Amino acid sequence: MVYDKSIGLDEADFDESEASMTRRRKIEHIEICLSEDVQCRRSTMFEDIDFIHNALPEIDKNKIDLTSNFFGLRAAAPLVIAAMTGGHPKTLSINERLASAAEELGLPIGVGSQRAAIEDPSLSDTFKIVREKAPSVPVIANIGATHVGLAADAVSMIDADILAVHLNPLQEAIQPEGDCNSEGVTESIAAIVDSVDVPVIVKEIGAGISSEVAVSLEEIGVDGVDVGGVGGTSWSGVEYFRALKDDDEVKAQLGSEFWDWGIPTALSIIMVLDSTELDVIATGGIRSGLDIAKALSLGAIAAGVAHPLLRPATFGSSLDVVVELERMLEGLKVAMYLTGCSNMADFSSKQLIIKGSLVEALRSLDIDYKKVAGGN
């Protein structure tokens, strides 16, 4: 299916109030992701991971069980519809289609940052629609790391099962209106953990999470991380296009210079799991079932996908979103069949071939790549 439409701004988007500026950014981000090439030029490093083919799998592909434990909740498969949007009237239909697909397939789903709806309650329906259309699956709320006072409201707004706290220092550094004061953020996240009664995960939005950061998060009681690694959408790239539009040459230059900054998704997964016991969601450049399989083989509990779903969710239907997700899940099943894995637990015992740049990176970080290749 080919999509060539545009969303467009409303008159209210040009109000100069803080709430309206937040709302406007929401739709600008969607427009740019749909109209410009904002993908990272560096890879996820998944290409440096190979499975060992099993010519005698001794399993029935039709009996493969994708059921997963997702932070104590049941998921029909280890695939998350990652946080994308909300907070602008025109995003309601996007979240509605995504949520309908999540419900049909039994997949967890996240929402975009809910700050806009807390600042302007008239926008809350753009988030509430997710729980309305996906009543039986794990739903993930989303706030910024410094918004301690918003945490409980974000969870209750969508009756969320999990709260994600997003980290985006790179985007803030490039964003024309970005906030680069990160003093006290760890303490703020700790306060968020204490303020809600649901599991809290911390998610990067495209630059990855390091061993050091993961250890700090584990120490303050975070339940898991979404690595949000390099290899998918570059939010530095997104802000580059916003800066061009605003004739901000300095920010545009920074956006170009730091387009691929960060830790590739595969490497970030390994770094987190090598240093902590945190549960890991692998988001960042997940484009196929084979990518999902490789993320799981490294020890992630699930993979998250966003950009491939945005266009069908914006211009298509929930069925179009389902088709894209089912394509990925079928690829995951084939990878499991060809490695003799009948369920998620079997991935932990499968040997991998680790090679190339990933091996070099692991050696430079003093991480035993042979241990990684031997299973988790």
Secondary structure, DSSP 8 states (H G I E B T S, - for coil): ----------GGGG--SHHHHHHHHHHHHHHHHHHS--B-SS--SGGGEEE---S---S-GGG----EEETTEEESSSEEE-----SSGGGHHHHHHHHHHHHHHT--EE----HHHHHSGGGTHHHHHHHHH-TTS-EEEEEETT-GGGHHHHHHHTT-SEEEEEE-HHHHHHSTT-----TTHHHHHHHHHHH-SS-EEEEESSS---HHHHHHHHHTT--EEE---BTSB-HHHHHHHHHHHTT-HHHHHHHHHTTT-S-BHHHHHHHHHHH---EEEEESS--SHHHHHHHHHTT-SEEEE-HHHHHHHHHS-HHHHHHHHHHHHHHHHHHHHHHT--SGGGGGG--EEE-HHHHHHHHHTT--HHHHHT--
